[in-house]
C-alpha cells in the first residue's frame, strides 16, 4: 500500500467492523427470533434461504476473533449488540447470557488494547416487535431507548463510543420500499413511517443515553456518490430525488431538523401525523458522525408516467466488486468533504464502513481488495488534507460473514471463513493492511 499509519494524524484510529447477526450465531445463548430469521425462511428472499443461526460462530470463537484484530495492529473494534440477544422479546426481561456475552466482549477488547466502538442497532429487529409493526409503529422509539438503557447500564462504562443505528436508509427505505431486506415490504406508507420513526428512535435513544450520562454518542449513515446518468434535465432531477432519499434525508434530519423537499414530494402524504413535532429531539447534538461508503449511484429518469420517485439505476462503466458495485474512491473523498462543508463542520467523522466483496482466490491471495483499501485510504488522506476532521477508518469486514439477502456467497472479509469448518485464515489483504498500519518504533 502507498500510505501507512504515519501519513495520517497521530491519533487516527484503524480498525475493522462486524455486526452481531452476521457473525455471532443467533441460535445460541438465549437470543430471540428476529425478523431476519423469518425473512430468510421465506423462499425467494435470501440466497439459499440461508440465515444467521450459526453464521461465523463468533459467540463461541470471540477470543480468537479479537486476537485477529490485535495481531493486525488494529486500534479499535466496531461491533454491534443484538437487540434480540439482550431482550429476546424486544421488551421485558433481559437475557443474562446475552448481557454476559457482551460483557466479555468489551472486556476482551480492552484486554487487547482495542477501543470498543458499539452500535446499538444493526438490523436485527426482535420478531415480537416486528409482529407489532416494527419500524412502522411509533412506539418503536421508546422500545429502542429502553433496550439501549438495558445494554448501556451493563457495558456503557467501558465502551469508547456508541452509535445509535447503522444505516437507517437500509432499515427503512431498502426494507420497506424496495423490499430487499427484512421485513421485505414494498409500501410507500410503511416506508414514510419507517423513515421517520428510525430518526425518532435515534433521537429518543440519544435522549436516554444523555440521561444515563453517556458521551461520545452518534449515528452511522450510509452514503452513495449520487450522479445523474446524463446532463439531461430529467436525469438531473431524478438524481436530485435519489440524493434526497438516500443521502440527505437522514443527515439533514439529524443536523438541521428538517427533511429535503425532493423526498417529501413523495413521502409527505404518507408521513405520521405530527411528525414535525419530533424534529427537535431528532436533531439534538451528536458527538461524531459515522460514514459508510461503498460506491456511486448513476441515476436516470424512469419512463414517462412512472410514479414517484421516478428514478432508475444505470450500470456504470467502472470496474466492479463481487456485489456489482462500481469501485469509485473519489466518491468517498467527495462524501467526506460534503459532510464537513454542508452538515457537520469540524465534528469528528469516522469512516465506519468501507470495503469490497470479492470471490475466493487460491491461497487466499487478495490483491484486488488490497488495491481497493489502498485507493480508499488515499481518498481519506486527501479529505484530511482538505480539512475534514476524519478521526478513523474501520474496514468492512473483519470476517467473511452472512451478507444478508446474499447469504454466504459474497465475501467482504479480511479473514477468510470456511463455512463448513468455520476455520479462519487471514487473506493477503489482512497482511497488507497490518503492514501499512504497523507502528514505527522511534526509540
ABEGO torsion letter per residue (X at the ends): XABBAAABBAABBBBBBBBAAAAAEAABGGBBBBAAAAAAABBGABBGGBBAAAEAGAAAAAAAAAAAAAAAGBABBBBBBBAAAABAAGBEBBBAAAAAAAAAAAAAAAAAGBBBBBBABBGBBBAAAAAAGEAABAAAAAAAAAAAAAAAAAAAAABABBBABBGAAAAAAAAAAAGABOAGBBBAAAAAAAAAAAAAAAAAAAAAAAAAGBBGBBBBBBBBBBBBABABAAAAAAAAAAAAAAAAAAAAAAAAGBBBAAAAAAAAAABBBGAAAAAAAAABBBABBBBBBABBBBBBBBBBGBBOAGBBBBBBABBBBAAGBBBBAAAAAAAAAAAAAAAAEABBBBBABBBBBBBBBBGGBAAAAAAAAAAAAAAAAAAAAAGBBBABBBBOBABBBBBEAAEAABBABABBBBAAAGBBBBBAAAAAAAAAABBBBAX
